[in-house]
Amino acid sequence: MRRCRWRLTLIATAVATWIGMAQAHQMIYDQDGYKLAVGIEGGLGGFAVGNVDTGAGNVNTDAPLDGPFPPSERRTTRDWFEGFIKPFAELETPFFDFGHTYALVSVVGALTRGNGDATSSLAPQGGRSTTSDAPQHAALEDAVIGWHSGDLFADSLGEDAIELSGGRQAFVLGDSFLIGAGVVNGFGRAAFYLQPRASFDRAAILKLDLSPVRAKLFHRENRVDQDLMLGFDQPKTKFFGLDLALYEASEEEPGLKTPGEKQAPTAAQAVQTTRVKKEAPDLWSAGFDFLHVYNADSTPVTFSFPPGEPSPTLSIFGNRSGMNVYSGYLAGSFFKFDPNIRLHSQFTLERNDAVDRRVKAAAWYVEPGYKISSLPWTPQLNPALCALQRRPQPSGPAQANL
């Protein structure tokens, strides 16, 4: 639940940012329903910040020992840059007159260079910055196979009413309040601020689209490598869930949205180069989500704690195993007299009745907005109110997993 958290991440008197993104997609074969597309996406970002952590500063373990700022010295001014490239290939073929099969493969390579960044020097980073050790890393990002019904049920259910996919793939619920990425960027994976990686491991999705009703059943497992991340990665978590929504599709072509509009992380936007019918974004949606965490890492020191002791304040230490999540949401433009008026809101309840990890916590936000479509770059105003709440349990402490 990043909406409340990430707004508190960068506390500095001055921040300068330059980010450039580019992409190129090319259909290299398209005949008799067989399609092959390749492409590449990339980004560069340059950043400078002063008064890191309101003057506390952080350390950069990659600094030269004979330089003006040794690794152990905490500095409050930082500048750094990040970059990534993501080549991909996508294939689609007919499936014996029963819809279409498809496959997607992509790789992300990223690096970070500089003399430190604006990341908090508080636990669990322990004073390190994401530029420490000059990280660079390349790894498989997408490895997806799938099937969609195409025109198979067009007369009864509609075009592409059913879709099934599995593998390593990205997945987003709504505007990513609950689920937006299955991997932590930064540190050993590099590119903390560009966020080029998003996919989950061992993912499976069954989508039923009967406009104006849509249902998604899914299984997810986050990507964890504590050695690569030097112990700063999230605990391994496996869960399944349901997303049930009432929606209205917009007439817009799918693509990157204008500044200020809600959108999933760039890395999590599905490549649909070969698809004849692109999935249009929702004009509005209202729905319900349910998640169940059936397995999560738990060690005596790192990810859990005994009954009766105070709970850690950071979600990285929470034992989520056995937890249920219930959530309702509203998103989009609900007013036909002025489609520039937007509303995004969500309420979420977490509950776990296990004796050694009782949880009863809630989070919510309300964010109205207005899109000024008459101005260049289409700016948008988005005041927001959000809250996190924990309630003590009769036979054990509440834990902060939100």
Summary of the structure (lengths in Angstrom):
residues: 402
radius of gyration: 22.2
end to end distance: 6.2
largest distance: 73.0
contacts: 1276
relative contact order: 0.11
helix: 4%
strand: 46%
